[in-house]
């Protein structure tokens, strides 16, 4: 029994990235184990159609009953709260293979993970907004320096100097706005980060 379990877990890793079977795999297939492995990797029972197509040219016909029994057992390995949370937290779509009595825990984990994922996106958006404000502030300071240097140039008439002074005033006002907005954005970002931590803590507590 222990050897069979180890073999099942090995097949999970082996087949999770494979869409078909080669000749040797078709000839040596244990259809119960293949069904288990496919389900444990999140594949629906229709996955057997891929195996049927791959093995047809080698004269091998899948044993459907064995595959379906194995698949039903493999679903119990996949359809857990932890797996649902991981999928939701990564922002992936809800896997439809978890049904019946397996659906509740998986769905609960997925919903919790999805909530954390959405909040993580909000944190990222706030971080980018704060970084943009800082960049805008930096650029405004550079523009003011540039305009002030232009004022020192020879040959400027009165209108040119007046326009430069107005541009500097406008940049100063804009800079003041950035100086006000940045602390506000930082506070908002910290609030979003705290909320993300709270959601993660609540998710762990609900397992």
C-alpha positions, 0 to 999 in steps of 0.5 A: 500500500505504501509503495502504491501511494508513493507511486501515485504521488510520483504520477501527480508530478509527472502527469501534471504537465503532460497532455498525452502519454507516449507508447511505453506509458500507454502499454504500461498504464494503470488506469486507476493510478492515471485517474487518481493522478489526473484528478490530483493535478486538477484535471477533469475526468474528460482528461481520459479523452486525451489519453485515449487519443494518445494511446489509440495509435498504439492499440491501447484502449483505456479502462474507463471504469478503473480510471473513473474510480481512481479519478474519484479518489484523486479528487479528494486529494485535490479538493481541499481548503488549502488547494482552493485557497492557493488557487484563489490567492494566485488569481486563477479561475475556480476549478469545476472538478470539485463537486458534491461533498468535496465542494464546500471546503474547496469553495470556502478556501477558494473564496478566502484566497480570492479575497486576499488576492483582490486585496493584494491587487489593491495594495499593489495599485496603491504602491504604484500610485504612491510611487507615481506621486513621488516621481511627479514631485521629483519632476516638478522640482526639476522643472522648477530648477530648469525654469529658474535657470532660464530666468538667469539667461541673458537676452530675455525680454519682459514678457518672457520673464513674466511667463517663466515666473508664472510657470514657476508659480504653477509648478510651485502650486503643483509641488505643494499639491504633491507634498499634501497628497503623498502623506495621504497616499502613504496612510491609505497604503498602510491601511490597505496593507493592514487590511491585507494582513487581517484577511490573511490572518482570518483565512489561516484561522478559518482552515 
